[in-house]
Amino acid sequence: MSLTLQILVSGLAAGSVYGLVAVGQTLVFRLTGIVHFALGDLVGLGVFVTLLVTAGRGPVTQASASSWRFALALLVGLAVTAALSSGSYAAFVHPYMARGSTVGWVAASVAIAFAIESLLRVLFIRPAYVFPDPFPFHRVGNGGIVTVGGATFQLRSVFVIALGVVLAVAFSLVITRTRFGRGLQAIAQDSDGAQIVGVPHDPYIGRAFALVGALAALIAVAAAPSGPFTVTTGALLGLKGLVAALVVGFSDPIRAYVAGLVLGVVEAAIASGEISGHAIGPAYREVLPLAFVLILLAIRTRTRVPEPE
């Protein structure tokens, strides 16, 4: 029972990050029909900008994460991520979409991702960085680690799960209860019809790209103190968020978030699981879920291909 609880808490914490990235991927796909390949690297950029403003590129200490400085850094990180997400779409991706060039928008999105990762490698040369924790979780339990029902986990994990749920619900309310959200729904259902009735198509999509970038970066910053963060961590988060969105077919943001939660729990179970007395181990936590999704996609594609007459 204790191991199950431990797997559940750690898995849901990681899954909250995957889920919110999946929410962003789903919204972008429903609005534009494209995959935001650069979203993960944009999230990583937001985390590193926040780290840079909070503690610089030198040694990171708890003292460097003062509340006011972290608050400022978080605002700067979210602003940079939102602006670059929206601006890169308008400048590099949308022109190819307007021409109907699938190869063009895919190449542009991937190029943006590589450019961000290259920039981070130049600025942050260490193998990994430990993000300072701005909240005093270390004062609870044993340095922020608590034991409940025999299960040991970071108190921060509970915070990340709660924040992820709050952000997912808030996102859903924005989409369903606001004029902006109703405009996005209209664009997703009928882009041409939305423009005819006066919905500002391009500005709304630009704001949507900014929103999904900031949303995913916020939960990633919240989860970053849980372990070392590298320049490729953002890309990996983006890939897992894309996997979660693919599993539900980009059908609905909330379903995508739930799929992210499930993916996180599955990963945690694989890392702690055994087969015939042999531990599966963390090495397979990345491989097995991705392999399953590839097989699932192959099956779906095969079933949709019409049989020759």
C-alpha positions in Angstrom: 0.0 0.0 0.0 2.8 2.4 0.9 4.6 1.8 -2.4 1.3 2.3 -4.3 0.8 5.6 -2.6 4.3 6.7 -3.3 4.0 5.8 -7.0 0.7 7.6 -7.2 1.9 10.9 -5.7 5.2 11.1 -7.6 3.5 10.0 -10.8 0.7 12.5 -10.5 3.2 15.3 -9.8 5.1 14.5 -13.0 1.9 13.9 -14.9 0.6 17.4 -14.0 3.4 18.9 -16.0 2.9 16.5 -18.9 -0.9 17.2 -18.7 -0.6 21.0 -19.0 1.8 20.7 -21.9 -0.7 18.3 -23.5 -3.5 20.9 -22.9 -1.4 23.5 -24.8 -0.7 21.0 -27.7 -4.4 20.2 -27.9 -5.6 23.8 -28.1 -3.0 24.6 -30.7 -3.9 21.6 -32.8 -7.6 22.3 -32.6 -7.1 26.0 -33.6 -4.5 25.6 -36.4 -4.2 21.9 -37.2 -0.5 21.9 -36.5 1.7 20.4 -33.8 3.6 22.9 -31.6 7.0 21.1 -31.8 8.8 24.0 -30.1 6.5 24.1 -27.0 8.7 22.0 -24.9 11.8 24.0 -25.6 9.8 27.2 -24.9 8.9 25.8 -21.5 12.6 25.0 -20.9 13.4 28.6 -21.9 10.9 29.9 -19.4 12.4 27.8 -16.6 15.9 29.0 -17.4 15.0 32.6 -17.7 13.3 32.4 -14.3 16.4 30.7 -12.9 18.7 33.4 -14.5 16.7 36.3 -12.9 16.4 34.5 -9.6 19.9 33.3 -9.0 22.0 34.1 -12.1 24.3 31.4 -13.7 26.5 31.0 -10.6 26.1 28.6 -7.7 22.4 28.3 -6.6 21.6 28.7 -2.9 18.4 28.8 -1.0 19.2 32.4 0.0 19.2 33.5 -3.7 15.6 32.5 -4.0 14.1 35.4 -2.0 10.3 35.8 -2.4 10.4 39.2 -4.2 13.2 38.1 -6.6 11.5 34.8 -7.5 8.2 36.6 -8.1 9.9 39.0 -10.5 11.8 36.2 -12.1 8.6 34.2 -12.6 6.9 37.2 -14.3 9.9 37.7 -16.6 10.0 34.0 -17.4 6.3 33.7 -18.2 6.4 37.0 -20.2 9.4 35.8 -22.3 7.8 32.4 -22.9 4.4 33.9 -23.9 5.9 36.5 -26.2 8.3 34.1 -27.9 5.6 31.5 -28.4 3.2 34.0 -30.0 5.9 35.9 -31.9 7.6 32.8 -33.3 4.3 31.5 -34.6 3.4 34.8 -36.3 6.8 35.3 -37.8 7.9 31.8 -38.8 5.1 29.3 -38.7 2.0 31.2 -39.9 3.5 32.3 -43.2 4.0 28.6 -44.2 0.5 27.7 -43.0 -0.9 30.5 -45.2 0.8 28.9 -48.2 -0.5 25.5 -47.3 3.1 24.2 -46.8 3.1 21.4 -44.3 6.9 20.8 -44.7 7.4 24.5 -44.2 5.6 24.9 -40.8 7.0 21.6 -39.5 10.6 22.7 -40.4 10.0 26.2 -38.9 8.6 24.8 -35.7 11.5 22.3 -35.3 14.0 25.0 -36.2 12.6 27.3 -33.4 13.1 24.4 -31.0 16.7 23.8 -32.0 17.5 27.5 -31.9 16.2 27.8 -28.3 18.1 24.7 -27.2 21.3 25.9 -28.8 20.9 29.3 -27.1 20.4 27.6 -23.7 23.5 25.4 -24.3 25.6 28.5 -24.9 24.3 30.3 -21.8 24.0 27.4 -19.4 27.1 25.2 -19.7 26.8 23.0 -16.7 25.4 19.5 -17.1 22.4 20.2 -14.9 21.0 23.0 -12.7 19.2 22.8 -9.4 16.4 25.2 -9.2 16.1 27.1 -5.9 12.9 26.5 -4.0 11.2 29.8 -3.2 8.7 28.1 -0.8 9.8 26.8 2.6 8.9 23.2 2.0 12.2 22.2 3.6 10.9 23.3 7.0 8.3 20.5 6.9 9.2 16.9 7.6 12.8 15.9 6.8 13.9 18.7 4.5 10.6 18.7 2.7 10.2 15.0 2.6 7.2 13.5 4.4 6.0 10.0 5.3 2.3 9.2 5.1 1.0 5.7 5.5 4.5 4.3 5.0 5.0 6.2 1.7 7.8 8.7 1.5 7.5 11.6 -1.0 8.3 15.3 -1.4 5.7 17.7 0.0 6.3 19.7 -3.2 4.8 16.9 -5.2 1.4 17.5 -3.5 1.7 21.2 -4.3 2.5 20.5 -8.0 -0.5 18.2 -8.2 -2.8 20.8 -6.7 -1.4 23.6 -8.9 -1.8 21.5 -12.0 -5.5 20.8 -11.2 -6.1 24.5 -10.5 -4.5 25.6 -13.7 -6.3 23.0 -15.8 -9.7 24.0 -14.3 -8.9 27.7 -14.7 -7.9 27.1 -18.4 -11.2 25.2 -18.9 -13.1 28.2 -17.5 -11.3 30.6 -19.7 -12.1 28.6 -22.8 -15.8 28.1 -21.8 -16.8 31.2 -19.9 -15.0 34.1 -21.5 -15.5 36.0 -24.8 -11.9 35.1 -25.7 -12.5 31.5 -25.1 -15.8 31.4 -27.0 -13.9 33.1 -29.9 -11.3 30.3 -29.8 -14.1 27.7 -29.9 -15.6 29.4 -32.9 -12.3 29.4 -34.7 -11.7 25.7 -33.8 -15.2 24.8 -35.2 -15.2 26.9 -38.3 -12.3 29.2 -39.0 -13.9 30.9 -42.0 -17.2 31.3 -40.3 -15.6 32.8 -37.2 -13.9 35.5 -39.4 -17.2 36.3 -41.2 -19.0 37.0 -37.9 -16.1 39.3 -36.7 -13.9 37.1 -34.5 -10.3 38.5 -34.8 -8.8 35.3 -36.1 -5.0 36.0 -36.1 -4.9 38.1 -32.9 -6.8 35.4 -31.0 -4.6 32.6 -32.2 -1.5 34.7 -31.3 -2.9 35.1 -27.8 -3.7 31.4 -27.6 0.0 30.6 -28.4 1.1 33.0 -25.7 -1.4 31.4 -23.2 -0.3 27.9 -23.8 3.4 28.8 -23.5 2.9 30.7 -20.3 0.7 28.0 -18.8 3.1 25.1 -19.4 6.1 27.2 -18.3 4.3 28.0 -15.0 3.8 24.4 -14.0 7.3 23.5 -15.1 8.8 26.3 -12.9 6.7 25.0 -10.0 8.0 21.4 -10.5 11.6 22.4 -11.3 12.9 22.3 -7.7 12.0 18.6 -7.5 15.2 17.6 -9.3 18.0 18.7 -11.6 17.0 20.6 -14.7 19.0 20.4 -18.0 18.8 22.2 -21.3 17.0 19.2 -22.8 14.5 18.7 -20.0 12.1 21.1 -21.6 12.2 19.2 -24.9 11.5 15.9 -23.1 8.5 17.5 -21.3 7.2 18.7 -24.6 7.5 15.2 -26.1 5.6 13.7 -23.2 2.9 16.3 -23.4 2.6 15.6 -27.1 2.3 11.9 -26.3 -0.5 12.6 -23.9 -2.3 14.7 -26.5 -1.9 12.1 -29.2 -3.3 9.4 -27.0 -6.7 11.3 -26.8 -6.4 12.4 -30.4 -6.2 16.1 -29.5 -9.9 15.8 -28.7 -10.3 17.8 -25.6 -7.9 19.8 -23.3 -9.2 18.3 -20.1 -8.9 14.7 -21.5 -5.4 15.6 -22.6 -4.6 16.7 -19.0 -5.9 13.5 -17.6 -3.9 11.5 -20.1 -0.8 13.4 -18.9 -1.6 12.4 -15.3 -2.0 8.7 -16.4 1.3 8.9 -18.3 3.1 10.2 -15.2 1.7 7.4 -13.0 2.6 4.8 -15.6 6.2 6.1 -15.7 6.4 6.0 -11.9 5.0 2.5 -11.8 7.5 1.3 -14.5 10.4 2.9 -12.6 9.4 1.1 -9.4 8.0 -2.1 -10.9 9.2 -5.7 -11.2 8.7 -8.5 -13.6 9.3 -12.0 -12.3 11.4 -10.6 -9.4 13.5 -8.4 -11.6 13.3 -4.6 -11.3 12.3 -2.8 -14.5 14.1 0.3 -13.3 14.1 4.0 -14.3 15.9 3.3 -17.5 12.6 2.0 -19.0 10.3 4.7 -17.7 10.9 6.8 -20.8 11.1 4.0 -23.4 8.1 1.8 -22.6 5.3 4.5 -22.6 6.7 6.0 -25.8 6.9 2.6 -27.5 3.3 1.9 -26.4 2.1 5.2 -28.0 4.0 4.5 -31.2 2.3 1.1 -31.4 -1.1 2.7 -30.7 -0.6 5.3 -33.4 0.5 2.6 -35.9 -2.7 0.6 -35.1 -4.9 3.7 -35.5 -3.3 4.5 -38.8 -3.7 1.0 -40.1 -7.4 0.9 -39.1 -8.1 4.2 -40.9 -6.4 3.3 -44.2 -9.2 2.2 -46.6 -8.9 -1.2 -48.1 -8.2 -1.3 -51.8 -11.1 -2.3 -53.9 
